[in-house]
Amino acid sequence: MSAISRKIQAKVKMIEMGIVPAFTGHELTKMMNTLSSEEKRITKRKFRKIWRKLLKRDDRIIPEEGYPSKSHLRNRSCMVISSIMEEIEKV
């Protein structure tokens, strides 16, 4: 399977999950600006739910203490995206 088709499948999966289909911070900011405040809230909650499931499933991930820093937030999104890509690879 080519890299482009994996990326497209990952974006479709993200849409099905209810999160913003972005791979970079610039894409994410651009897409989040198009959403209403209610849609942003729902999308962020769905992302955090997916993150918590990933956190419970993988014991190698150590949760951060207190409020997450920018680097922790970036790492979270990378881990969620990579887990989605792994799921696509399995299929």
Secondary structure by P-SEA (a helix, b strand, c coil): ccaaaaaaaaaaaaaaacccccccaaaaaaaaaaccaaaaaaaaaaaaaaaaaaaaaccccccccccccaaaaaaaaaaaaaaaaaaaaac
